[in-house]
Amino acid sequence: MSLEFHKYLKDMRVRYTTNTRKLSLVLKIHHTAWSKIERGINPPPKPKILKLFSRVVQCKSYEEVELFALAKRWKPSPNTNRPHELLIPPAEAIPILGEREYNRRMEAAYEANKPDYEHKHYKVLLPVGNSESAKVDQEEEVQTIIHAS
């Protein structure tokens, strides 16, 4: 199994500190965004932030080189756009919580593993049940086929 950017980054951070909130304050990045980077949901941060991170955690030069090389080969985690396993409420809780609260918690579970912004490996999915946006996409697809011929 090959080394992954987010695992390598987390290992380096854990060597230095277990407090991601303090580290994210130093790096001037929101702690939830940093958490998603360490879980492989968000792509690697800008090189400037990675450089600062390597200085803060006192990386050796070969570790910094490896960090940047892994950042270039980054692929999103398979957990991207799936519900966070620790936040999924059990189906048996529907009568206790109520359907509305259950759905709110399920949305929060999906939100926890949704990237904060679009990148080349992630495109925003169409909202479920919104037929108007689906019709617009179908019309655009038909138009492009007509222009292509």
Backbone hydrogen bonds, N-H to C=O, Kabsch-Sander energy under -0.5 kcal/mol:
donor,donor_aa,acceptor,acceptor_aa,energy
8,Y,4,E,-2.3
9,L,5,F,-2.9
10,K,6,H,-2.0
11,D,7,K,-2.4
12,M,8,Y,-2.1
13,R,9,L,-2.3
14,V,10,K,-2.8
15,R,11,D,-1.6
16,Y,12,M,-1.0
16,Y,13,R,-0.6
17,T,13,R,-3.4
20,T,18,T,-1.0
23,L,19,N,-1.5
24,S,20,T,-2.8
25,L,21,R,-1.6
26,V,22,K,-2.0
27,L,23,L,-2.4
28,K,24,S,-0.7
29,I,24,S,-2.5
34,W,30,H,-2.1
35,S,31,H,-2.2
36,K,32,T,-2.0
37,I,33,A,-1.8
38,E,34,W,-2.5
39,R,35,S,-1.3
40,G,36,K,-0.5
40,G,37,I,-1.0
41,I,36,K,-2.5
42,N,36,K,-1.0
49,I,46,K,-0.7
50,L,46,K,-2.1
51,K,47,P,-2.7
52,L,48,K,-2.0
53,F,49,I,-2.8
54,S,50,L,-2.5
55,R,51,K,-1.6
56,V,52,L,-2.6
57,V,53,F,-2.6
58,Q,55,R,-0.7
59,C,54,S,-2.9
64,E,60,K,-2.0
65,V,61,S,-2.1
66,E,62,Y,-2.1
67,L,63,E,-2.4
68,F,64,E,-2.2
69,A,65,V,-2.3
70,L,66,E,-2.6
71,A,67,L,-1.8
72,K,68,F,-1.6
73,R,69,A,-1.1
74,W,71,A,-1.0
77,S,40,G,-2.5
80,T,77,S,-1.7
81,N,113,N,-2.9
82,R,79,N,-1.9
84,H,109,A,-2.3
87,L,84,H,-1.7
88,I,84,H,-0.8
93,A,90,P,-2.0
94,I,91,A,-1.5
97,L,93,A,-3.5
98,G,94,I,-2.6
102,Y,98,G,-2.2
103,N,99,E,-2.5
104,R,100,R,-2.1
105,R,101,E,-2.2
106,M,102,Y,-2.1
107,E,103,N,-2.4
108,A,104,R,-1.9
109,A,105,R,-1.9
110,Y,106,M,-1.9
111,E,107,E,-2.6
112,A,108,A,-1.6
113,N,110,Y,-1.1
114,K,111,E,-1.4
119,H,122,Y,-1.3
122,Y,119,H,-1.7
130,N,127,P,-1.3
131,S,129,G,-1.1
134,A,130,N,-1.1
135,K,131,S,-2.2
136,V,132,E,-2.0
137,D,133,S,-2.0
138,Q,134,A,-2.1
139,E,135,K,-2.5
140,E,136,V,-2.4
141,E,137,D,-2.1
142,V,138,Q,-2.3
143,Q,139,E,-2.4
144,T,140,E,-2.2
145,I,141,E,-1.8
146,I,142,V,-2.2
147,H,143,Q,-2.4
148,A,144,T,-1.7
149,S,145,I,-1.2
